[in-house]
Amino acid sequence: MLRIQLKETDMRFMVLVKATPDSEAGIMPTEKLFAEMIKFNEELVKAGVMQAGEGLQPSSKGARVRFSGKNRTVIDGPFAETKELVAGYWIWQCASLQEAIDWVKRCPNPMPGDSDIEIRRIYEAEDFGDALTPELREREERLRAQTEKAKTP
């Protein structure tokens, strides 16, 4: 993901499009909805808000890994609780939660019926306080730089 230098007042948010029975069934959006969503994404990009965004395949094509102490258990999808699943996401850079809310309110409904979009602030290095020591912060920044470099052809 392209990491844009944030202004001191900016925050990053993960905007989660919650799954519905239709999205879990693999029902694809109509051409009209695709056009509306692309138009909305163009507005986000033009405003400098959108950093990333993708739709996700149904949970039937995924898996979960459950952690219990040193044990790891793989659970194949599909997963029963549709209301707790995610069908897509954006990463947005906004000045406040209210700005992110205002953008979501402008979004076309991403599903044929009722749907929910959840907004969650992303932790920044400063949020971790003393637990993220200067040494650990340097290692984290080095990993981010390596990740970005690996994406460049």
N, C-alpha and C positions, 0 to 999 in steps of 0.2 A: 504494500500500500504506500502510495506517495505520502510522505510525511511533510506537511506544510508547516512552516514555522508559525506558531500561534502568536497572536498579539497577547499581551499580558492579561487582557480582559476576556479573551476567548476561552471557551471550554469545548471539549469534544463530547459528543453524544452518540451512543449506539441507538438507533431507532429500529425497533423490532416489529416486523409485520407478523402478527400471530397467525398460526395455521387455523384452517377451518376444515370441516369434513370434505369440502370440494378440493382444497389444496392438497389434502392428504390422499385423496382419490386420484391425484395427478391431473385434474381437470385444468387445462391451460386457459389463460386469459383470452378474451376475444381480441380481434384486431383493433376494435374501438378502444378497449381498455389499454392495450399495448401503446397505442398512439397517445392516449391521455397521460399514461405514466411516463413515456419518453418526454412529452412536453413538460411535465412537472420536473423531471430530472434535469432537463435543459435549463429551467428556471433556477434550480438549486445550484447548478454549476456556474451559471452566469452570475449569480449572487455571491459566489465564493463559499457556499455552505457545504456542498457535497464533496466528500473526500473519497468515498467508495460506496458501492451498493450492488447487491446481487439477490437473486431469488434462489431458494433452496429446493432441492428435490424432496419428494415426500419421505417421511421417516421410514417407510418400508424399504427404502434403498440405503438406509443408514444403520448405525449401530451405536450403542452406548458402552462405556467401560465403567463398571462400578468398582470403587476403591473401598476396601475394608482392611485396614492395617496394611500388611504387605501383599495381600491377595488382590488380584484383578480378575473380574468376571466380565466377559463380553456378552452383551444382550443385543440380539439382532432386532431391528425394527420389523414391523411397525410398532409404534408405541400407542397405548390406549388413550391417554389423556390429551386429546387434540388441543384443548384450551391452554395447555402448557408448552406446546410446540411452537417453533418459529418457522415461518414460510419464506422469509426474506429479511434483509437488513440494509441499512445505510449507516455510514459513519458521517456525521455532520460536525461542522465547526460553527458554533454559534456564540453570541455574547452572553446568553443566559438560557435557562430552562424555558422561560416564557417565549423567547424567540423560536426555540425548537418546537414548542407547542403550537405557535402561530403558523409555522411551516406545515406541520402535520395537519392542521385544520384546513389547509389549502389543498391537501393531497386528494386525488381521486380515490374513491373507495377501492382498495386493491383486490377485493373479492366480489363475487357475484351477489352475495347476501351480506348480512351483518358481519362486521369484522372489528378487530382491535389492533391498534398500533401502540406499542409501549416505548417510552423514551427513558433511557438510562444514561447517566453521566459516566464517562470513561475516566478512570483514575489516571492522573498525571504523576510524574515522579515526585513532585512536591507534596502530594497528598500522603505519602508514606512516611514522612518525617524522618526520625533518626534510624528507623529500621532499614532504610535504603542508604547505606553508608556511601561516602564518596567513591570508594573502590567498587562497590556493587553498581552504583550509578554509571561509572565509567564502563564497566563490563556490559551493562544494558545498552548504553549508547553505541558501543562497538558492535554489538549484535544487530542493532537497528541499521547501522551503516553497512554491515556485511549483507544483510537481507536486501537492502536497496540496491547494492552493487550487483548482487546475484540476479536481480530482475533486469538489469541493463544488458541488452544484447551485445 
